[in-house]
């Protein structure tokens, strides 16, 4: 993942961490003394444990993405937080659960859910031959034609949220926004078979990601740093797609490219 638009997020009463740094490319200035808003953190009932994502209950498709009930946080109203959660869920579904994304190489629904500056940078890098600039790995996507879907895509995991401050460096912006920090820890499971085969295999993708909900001209979700471990497929190709596992590459890991 590259060029996602750098930003710094500082949490207030944070269950996530004291400081979350969400960045794409470019330098991040950590010398500024920000004043996070004084808001209580909100933690939904755990659906699994952060250190044991495999134990998270799995549900088919979008039903597996469960977010906490919205409350006013930062400068966002309850309705605006609800709108942010809706957009965040749409982003996760588009990136990791929609069949078009996962099996056909589609990118439109994910790009449409991104904030304007991240959409521009994602689309600019999606076909890059440079693995350091290719943005395809922001998605869970098998190389088209390499595998077939054998059962519905599944998801389950945990979400933590807290009020905080975020600064986007998009197009030289230095404005500090008060909003909602979101930490996701999700497991995505894909049942696949090779073309012409009847044997069904499972590919498991465990992803942790920092995200931020802010209101600029409209409510936006900024996608930040992530880590991803995959079992049952290879992610070493430079095209950003997942490929069928091999004896020498039964699984892999990847992370945000700075």
N, C-alpha and C positions, 0 to 999 in steps of 0.2 A: 504494500500500500504506500503510495507516495502522493505528495501534493494534496493533502486533504485540508489544507488551510490551518496554520498553527493557531492555537489559543491556549491561554493559561486559565485554569479554574481553581478557585480557592474556596473551600467549603467552610460553612459555619456549623458548629456542633456536628461534625462529620463522623458517621460510622465507617466511611470509606477510607479516608486517609486525611492527614492534615492538609496536604497540598496534592492536588491531582494535576499533572501536566499533560495536556492533550495537544499533541503537535503533529504537524505533517512535515513540511519542509521549512527551512529558514530558522534563524536564531530566535530563541525565546529569552526575554528579559525577565530574570527572576529577582532583580534588585528592587523593583517597585514594592512599596508597602501598601497592599490593598486592604480595604476595610470590608470584610465580609458582612453580609446582613445578619441580624440577630433573629433567626428563625429556628424553630425546632426541627430536628431531622425526622424523617418518616421512614419507618422500616416495615415492609409488609411481612406477614407471616411467612416463614421460610418454606420454600417448596422443595428444598434439598439443602445440602451443606456446601458452602463455597469450596471446600477442599475435597468434596466427593461428588462431583457433578454426575457421575454415572448413576448415583442413587436418586437423582431428581426424577419425579414422575413424568412420564412422557405422554403427550397428547398429540393427536393428528393436527398438522398444519398450524394455522393461526391460533387455535385453541390452546396451544402450548405456550403462548406468549401471554403471561399474566402480569399486569402492572398494578401498583397500589391504587387505592381510591385517591382521587386528586384533592388537594387542599391548597389554599393560597400560599405561595412561597416566593421569597424575594420580592420583586415588584410585580410578579405575575398573579393574576386573580385565579380563583379556583377554576373558572371556565377556561382560562388560558393554559393552565397546567393540564387540564383534561385534553385540550387541543394538542398540547405537546406530547402527551402520552399516546394519543391516537396516532400522531405523526411518527413517533418513535416505533410503535408497534408496526405500522405500515412499512417503515424502513427495514426493520428486522425480517419481516415476512418476505419483502421483496428481495432482500439480499440472500436469504438462506432457506426459504421454504417454497417459494413459487416454482412450479414445475418448469416454467419457461426459463427462469434464471438458472435453476439447478441442472437441467438436462438439455436445454436448447440454445444456451448462450445469449439469451435475451438480457438486455440491460436497461430498457426504457423505464420500467416501473421503479427500479431502484434509483435511477438518475432523477426521475421526477420527484422522488421523496426527499432528495438531498436539498440542503440550503443552496441558494443560487451560486455562491462562490465555490462550494464543494462540488456542485454539479458540473460546473465548467471545468474544473481540474480533473474530475473523474473521467469525463468524456474525452478530454485531451490525452489521457494516458491509457485508455482502454485498449488501444491497438499498438501501443509502443512495443518495439522489439527489444528495448532495453529493460531487463528485469527490474532494475532499480526505479524505473519510471512507470512500468505497467501497473495499472490500478485494478486489474481483474481480480486480484487476490482479496479485495475488499468483500467479494462475494464467495459463496460456496457454489462452485459451478464445475461440473464435469465437462470434459471436452466433448462437444456435440458428436453423437454417434458412437462414443466409446463404451457407453453402458446404457442399459435400459432400466426404467423404473419398475420395481416389483411390488411395491406397497406404498401407502401414503408417507410423505415425509413427516417426521416427528420432531417435537421440541419439548424441552423442560428445563427449568433452572431457577435461579434466584435473581432478584432485582433489589438494589438498595438505592435510596434517593436521599438528598439533603439539599437545603438551600445553600447557595454559594454565589460566587462572582466569576464571570468568564470574560475574557478579552480576546476578540478575534483580530487577527492581523491581516484579514482579507483586504486587499487593495489599500493597504496602508492605514487601516482603521486602528485607532488606539483607544476607542471607547470601551469602558468597562460596563458590562451588563450584569444585573442581578437576576438570577434564574435558578434552575434546578440541575444539580449534578446527579447523574445516573450511572451506576455501576452495574453492568449486566454480567452474569456468569451463566451461560447457557450450553446445553448439550443438544446437538442436532443429530438425528439418526436417519440414514438413508438406506433403504433396502433396494439392492441393485442386482442385476445379472448381466453377464457379458452377452453381446448379440449372438443369438443362436444357441445359448445355453439355457438350461432349466434350473441350474444351481443358483440359489439366492444367497447373496452375501450382504453383510451390513457394514456400512461405513459410518464411523462415529466422529463427529467434529465437536470439539469442546472449545468454546470461545469466551474470552473475557474482554470487555471493552468499556472504556470511559466515554460518556456522552454528556452533552449539556443542552438544556432547553433554555432558549432565550427569546426575547421579543425585540426584534429590530424594527423593520417596517411591518412585519408580521411575525407570528410565532414560528420559530425555526428549531430544528434539532441539528446540533453540530456533532458529527461523528469523530471521535478521538482515537487515541492509541488503543491497540488491541493485540492480543496474543491468541494463537490458534494451534491446537494439537489435533492431529487427524490419525485415526486408526483405520486401516483397510483400504487406503488409497495413497497415491504418490502426489506430492505437490512440488516436486523439484523442477518441473519444466518451467522454462522462462516465459511461457504464454499466460501464466496465472491460473490456468485450468487445473482441476484435479484429473488424474489419469489412473487407470486400473493399477492395482498394486502389482509388484513383481517380487520375486524371491529376495532381491537385494533392496527393495524399497516397499516394505509392507505398511509403512506409515511415515509420518513426517510432522514437522512443526514449522510455523511461519509467524511473522510478527510485522507490525507497522514498519514500513521502510521510511527512515528519516531522510 
